[in-house]
Amino acid sequence: MKSIIVYYSLEGNCKLIAEAVAQEIGAETLELKPKKDIPTSGPLKYLLGGRSAIRKEQPELTNTDLGIVNNYDLIIVGTPVWAATFAPAIRSFSDAVHLQDKKMAFFACSGGGPTTKCIEHMKTVFNGNSFLSDISFTNPLKNPMDCTNKAKAWAKSLL
Ligand SMILES: Cc1cc2nc3c(=O)[nH]c(=O)nc-3n(C[C@H](O)[C@H](O)[C@H](O)COP(=O)(O)O)c2cc1C
């Protein structure tokens, strides 16, 4: 099954998981990059990021090749949890490609809070596709070995 991992990562946690999954199943990765991202540190990080997620903003992305996802059978989408939902770049991606009838799977990285709403919101945004599985992690960079092993076992189960 031809697979691609589409993800957004502000601070590297989702990137770690995306790369572990990609390595395990021989998938491509596509990192979503907003033209203007929020700061990676300081109090404004949470204020601006949380507000953007709650307002359902769709930041403009630098990616020019989003349409390539249509060439894949399985699309794995990874996001950090922002204000209990997915990061805004995922909404930009969803709106740009309008995926339908694809196999999809999701992973979410949080700071320790629940990921349930985030995953539910992702299913709503990607409505019209078939959802195979989802998995959640708490700040994988703090426990990289355990988390990448868990991610790899999950990745294998998708094929
Ligand atoms: C703007 C913002 C909002 C966040 N909101 C939440 C939240 O609601 N719940 C939670 O558990 N973690 C929250 N976090 C923490 C991130 O989900 C967590 O650190 C995640 O691992 C970051 O992934 P990344 O390094 O790929 O960006 C938030 C982080 C940011 C920057």
The ligand as an ORCA input file, in Angstrom:
! r2SCAN-3c Opt
* xyz 0 1
  C      -0.560     26.687     20.989
  C      -0.433     25.409     21.761
  C      -1.545     24.872     22.386
  C      -1.445     23.647     23.069
  N      -2.573     23.112     23.628
  C      -2.498     21.923     24.263
  C      -3.668     21.300     24.814
  O      -4.789     21.797     24.708
  N      -3.510     20.102     25.457
  C      -2.289     19.497     25.598
  O      -2.201     18.434     26.209
  N      -1.162     20.044     25.046
  C      -1.240     21.227     24.394
  N      -0.103     21.777     23.825
  C       1.164     21.015     23.872
  C       1.456     20.266     22.554
  O       0.312     19.560     22.100
  C       2.588     19.235     22.756
  O       3.708     19.870     23.306
  C       2.966     18.519     21.463
  O       3.791     17.407     21.775
  C       3.714     19.439     20.508
  O       3.972     18.793     19.282
  P       5.053     19.400     18.226
  O       6.374     19.421     18.946
  O       5.046     18.456     17.081
  O       4.611     20.787     17.864
  C      -0.191     22.984     23.148
  C       0.933     23.558     22.544
  C       0.824     24.753     21.854
  C       2.040     25.331     21.167
*
